[in-house]
Amino acid sequence: MPRTAVLYTRVSSREQEQEGFSLDAQSKLLREYAARSSFEIARAFEDVETAKVSGRTQFGEMVAFFKRNRTCRVLLVEKTDRLYRNYRDAVTLEDLDIEIHFVKEAQVLSKESKSQVKFMHDIRLAVARNYSENLREEVKKGMQEKAAQGTYPGRAPFGYRNNKGARAIEIDPAKAPIVLFLFEAYAKGQHSLLSLSKDARRVWGTSISKTNLHKMLTNPFYVGRFEWSGSTYQGTHPPLIAHELWAQAQAVLCGHNRPKYGKHAFAFRGLLTCAHDHCAVTAEIKKNKYVYYRCSHGRGPCDLPRFREQEIAERLGHALRDVTIPPEVARTIETTLQREQVGREDAQARDRARLTHDLEALHRRMDAAYTDKLDGKIAEQFWQRKQQEWEMEEARIQGRIAGLKETSSEDQLLTARRILELAQNAHSLYVTRNPADQADLLRKVLSNCSIDAVSLYPTYRKPFDLIAKRVKTEEWSGREDSNLRPPGPESANDVLSC
């Protein structure tokens, strides 16, 4: 009796425009795999993500289907990034106790898979997440460059408006008088933020909270400057408030607010919470030279003792030893990732060569038919019909070639190497550094730690939480899992469906 399986495909609306990423291409690949592996398809779920609609309804329905149907335990998907968008998705599917076949990656993942396979899967998840974060960083770089050129990269504040046609920020004639009124009224020194808010509602019919009023009165955008990513830039937009009026308003604000005093830069502050009452662990200096860490007592008296900074540093260092990967395992993982990279590049080259060959053959047929038309060997009506068919076929092949974008496998391999290197060397680097540098290293690996009089309970950042889990609970193996098998021989249809 054949085993039943579920198919899952996903694209974004942008990817759907490219043939190589289409739902049809994914579905064809999975159905051919199911036929070769003797799987009977029980259900197929498809998600098309758009910028306007968040979430994946079909993914949720697929999870519900697996929960209802305990006899179906197999999921077929093209590759890792088609299935997961975040670590929460991975945990959700892991709890279902199902067998997941990543067809293009030639990997089968289940609870029975060896620790090596599970860890490599974790690395792929981490690399995919890192790739998304890199894209976000590139957007930030673009916005930073825009700011450096004097154009505010965000939404214009109250009193201005974004002119999308001119790609500039201009004064809003309807709201600018309100801003001028607020600055002039507050600069006289006769208003609090609350009374100014009430006055704005009475005179202009506009409700502005005290918080937003404070942001407005301290926003240098109104005098031609703006702040972005911690730096101040001279903007290209027109000023709305005169510098003298701005200075008067700031003087009144400073008189209404207490001065803010700077804090000592304690290395490990912000990394620790108290295990007894979950309050933050703060730091203080004794005898002008000794740094102690203690509970902030935000919920009253606490049993957590004081710790010298050296003791805190030693305890935190122990947490880094729990993410140390055996060298032979790291080498095996890197070798496998390199092999996968080469395999992806070779497969893409074969796909491009095959599609280019098909396109050239099509052009030859079109040229030959056109010559026959000129020679009167074929009728005009026949030529028109065949020409339309060939043009559609040409567009389809060109779309598939365009969909074969250069992969980011080299960047992904480099990211995986950095993760492995940091996991291997974090503790040895830590013990040779001063407290400030130790804290910087810890923040790359840890998000927070809970501490009591005896123990430290670390919370690791991803993917180091996955590494720590494998180190503590799994037997590392230098052998590859039998599930990590190469793909079967390709046919012409296999190539075109990829």
PyMOL commands that set and color helices and strands:
alter all, ss='L'
color gray80, all
select helices_A, chain A and resi 13-16+19-21+23-36+57-68+80-83+87-95+115-148+176-187+193-204+210-217+220-223+243-256+309-321+327-374+380-403+409-430+435-445+464-473+492-497
alter helices_A, ss='H'
color red, helices_A
select strands_A, chain A and resi 3-12+39-49+74-77+99-102+107-109+160-163+168-171+225-228+231-234+272-274+281-286+290-295+307-308+446-451+456-460
alter strands_A, ss='S'
color yellow, strands_A
deselect
rebuild
show_as cartoon
